[in-house]
């Protein structure tokens, strides 16, 4: 499998869903995140809509500081382009979202915003806009407000330039993620106790580790990083073991234990297969490898 094939297999949008959830985790009770929200009966969908359920809530991080009640978010994975036409398509999503609501002016234009997120700075787009007399203002690291194109608040978020600590979950899902950012995120995951936070963190780690295999291979050998990863995966580990025990009761304890171990090994391998060649990867399910995983992660 070549590098391009591996990139295509990374589920960037699921990772972004997790990163978005963690970036706005402090406001979980006050907002609702709708994924792939259908804009019409036809297969036309916007990536994400963040809806404030309470008008008095102000999101105090660089991503959400511009947000109003209804916020259109379009996420571009590393291989996606961002041209002037894509910009206008995203603006069009906001128009459709408003225009196709259930009753007239149910969603006031004054309560709409548009955010486009991508990993690299769209230099050509910004040059095109500025050449056309529009303003592009950097209001915070990685946050670019586009003025005068439409009356709606419009911003482009360049994920790799973000410095807001609350947005680490988004930043580490880029290729060549900074080691310090990954370390900070892994340590932060130890504060996550709500099931939804752990699920989101797992989605982020799946993408981040797939895009940065060598880095995660290095980190897994460090005790504190290894422990942080183990903690965030603890619920999935428990679920896999419970399934293995359930199957064991149905089909025999020995067989169930074996299947449970294989499921657990596969789960752990998902994050820590970096740096192994194909032959080693095929051997990853061997008993000795499982024992190594259990020993490294202190799994009884």
Steps between C-alpha positions, in 0.01 A plus 500: 500500500648837404483819701205643307294185563571524874391867503173415328425236764531745789154598620579870534139610552440262792817626658388857448164416659689387809727803492207736464325333794808539718562858387149594611475253791453772760183605320360149446180578691447829321552399136398226261733371228324353198717299265438483124183697543273457191425834338226364275333176398773462240841361608637844588657521844714739696776343708402641839259747655557625854176630649498695823209386711529805725547851364695615805786251449823647361767257385833627627748335268644606166280267297166593652546862600327612177211254538140613514195273530538300177853431383588323174833312511665350193808286567757443226730199536867542399444401137197728449544835327356833606429725203275801459227270368525275805474810717179603324362147523539518878331838504224339294458230764414773749244642259340160445496429871311822560282488189387140548397538865145410601357851505583847375800654676507224759880534484587873488796589281639691796540168684703321228877458464722302261830335593729306266778295657807359329854409602698725264463871438314560170746754362347510151150554634611782730696662218195474274277660761740782579550562127124541472491766769391278788669493840658198666579575865682260731312547828691228689761238414354300213168691496438708187187715477390574144332838481260657251428190288164446671331653801529168688801457728741285297829348613764256378676301772851379416531211743877461500540867605269481802654580837191485723555210743128418488540408132785248532266219401463659157866591459650155562294343219732646238783315333837580660326603821732669748620258765444754778137547391438125506660470844285783635187342358579155641555645846176697471305182420561387857254770606224352285257293706172558315433212255437743214841663554676164496320394183599826329860470617518146364378623159766772503774255593403258226551770237801664662684170548424388144639826364805501733601137543866552581423758768247275674738207480749713691250622758365156582842410641477777760325396818293815562388526138424130491289533814306793357420302186401198702261708711321651204455152353391341827129498415554335164735249659231415757235469228716270290583282801134487601407385150770240518370373835143492369606293204702284734192414703314409186773301325739394773724700730827416324373599159340818632820601677699447182260709292492770766880519494502527122243781511705682760822455304330635189372798696842587636669438167274762345699774670838336541581320178723786383840418362440127454547349158233279346651178631511635855144630468378154402669362807340760727225263610748237622483405865836659578388833359180489708704431810719799418197724466356381828832556672551848349150611588477316832189313390420206722 
